[in-house]
Amino acid sequence: MAGGDDKNRKPATRLVTGGRSGSFAKDVVNPPVWRASTHLYDTCEDLRARRPRNEDGQFYYGRRGSPTQWALCEALTDLEPGAGGTVLYPSGLAAIVGALMAVLQNGDVLLVADNAYDPTRNTAMGVLKRFGVEHRFFDPHDLAGFEAAFCERTRAVMLEVPGSLTMEMCDIPALAAVARKHGAVSLVDNTWATALGFRGLEKGCDIVITALTKHVGGHSDLMMGAATAGKAWYRRLRLGAQQLGHVVSPDDAALALRGLRTMGLRLERETQTALAIAEWLQQRVEVAHVLCPMLPGSPGHDLWQRDFTGGCGLLSFVLAGRDDAARCRLIDNLDLFGIGYSWGGFESLALPFDVEPVRAVMAWPKSGWGVEDRYAIRLSIGLEDADDLIADLARGFAAMDEG
């Protein structure tokens, strides 16, 4: 590919052109699935020369990647202004664990947003604790409390936006600025919006983590994660991943690269449908609260408007005056919504969740809510027709109160 000013290309164009400019992919639209564990060298001198050249585009051994993985990394890096590179991991959680282990060591303190992804919390309480890293949960809405949580051993802050399950917005630029002031690395899980909707590095974070399993894959048929960072932290991430033996299959990398090409269109459609459903849910007497930062008037909507350029189809709602049995009747009677974990695929999903077990400092039910406002459902909106999904939910509500 030749011509044009790459720096001025819009995100939709970058989705199409990313990963196609390197010498390893320039002659085809889709880089081939390059399956190879062993790379051969012409001479001993050639073998020895390759060892220190640890970068994408340089063959060495299959664990360092091949054209398929390199093309995906290049495309993801191109979406994040200021990025020096991207590292791939075999799952979103592996990306979180790998990134944290690359920046932390024995004796360090990690601050974790209390509304982070539950497996992120378990990583802090589990493997990192066993390696001598102390964790402290904090309320990401309490800037004064956040700053007070720092000590001389605080080395990293783990953020997520919006909050897992409960969808709270937080002021990422302000939190990242506090972290930098105290010499700590800020990491953000940006799976919800992706780089199309939120540019984490531009907002002050040092490392941006994305579960490619979700929107990038888009078809519920692969597991993968990525961490993108500026040049300095990218080298740390790359070496850390190699030392842990992390590698993704070229077949999955090809699927992720294919999904990336249409991600913008899918996110746009899912966001439109999610907003229509959120507005409909807001009018239902069975619903106490709709948890969707894209919804005008919802908590955090101002931050979403300020910092985000897009959203996605993931939202939650809390039932009014119902119990778990009623919640299960609603979900069990849905036809178009599958019951399952994950999200970001082409199909819609519904999942019951309970917040109390996965919060340490943030209250649930929230301040100002009734004590009965606790039974919640998360919806992942896919590519089905909005009217059909709303009709399906209406049938679910009717079945809920018939039990």
Secondary structure by P-SEA (a helix, b strand, c coil): ccccccccccaaaaaacccccccccccccccccccccbbbbccaaaaaaaccccccccccccccccaaaaaaaaaaaaaccccccccccccaaaaaaaaaaacccccbbbbbcccccaaaaaaaaccccccbbbbbbbccccaaaaaaaccccccbbbbbccccccccccaaaaaaaaaaaabbbbbbbcccccccccccccccccbbbbccccccccccccccccccccaaaaaaaaaaaaaabbbbbaaaaaaaaaaaaaaaaaaaaaaaaaaaaaaaaaaccccccccccccccccaaaaaaacccccccccccccccccaaaaaaaaaacccccccccccccbbbbbbbbcccccccccccccccccccccccccccccccaaaaaaaaaaaaaaaaac
